[in-house]
Amino acid sequence: MAKPPADLERARTLARLLDHRLVDPLLGLVLPGVGDLIGSVLGLYLVVVALQRRMSPAIIARMLLNLALDAGFGLVPILGDIADFAFKANDKNLALLTARSPGGGATARDWLVVGGAALLFITVIALVIFGIAALFREF
């Protein structure tokens, strides 16, 4: 049996670390806001691998949406952390990365979906940063 490519192995290891070893939800629990931001940035590695493998823009959009939802859950104290334990965005993104074939022609609509997903992701991250800033202003 052929060994999987190194980039997929690194992606699998990172997803396992973040979701199965509970690093992502624990970061969000211990460092509210900041931990969710760190988890989202680490999760972008799987999106980078998908881009390098020239995956469909629709798949990349779904991956970004998964990360945005994961970061968005972190905005809700306690309940968001519980949801983060169950959602496992990195596992979902790894499944998209390994189950789909690279390539395929992208339509204008595909790129519109990617742009919308990226905008949503940036908006959620900005809200997390805003929430952190507001929290520190209280002190």
Secondary structure, 3 states (H helix, E strand, C coil): CCCCCHHHHHHHHHHHHHHHCCHHHHHHHHCCCHHHHHHHHHHHHHHHHHHHCCCCHHHHHHHHHHHHHHHHHCCCCCHHHHHHHHHCHHHHHHHHHHHCCCCCCCCHHHHHHHHHHHHHHHHHHHHHHHHHHHHHHHC
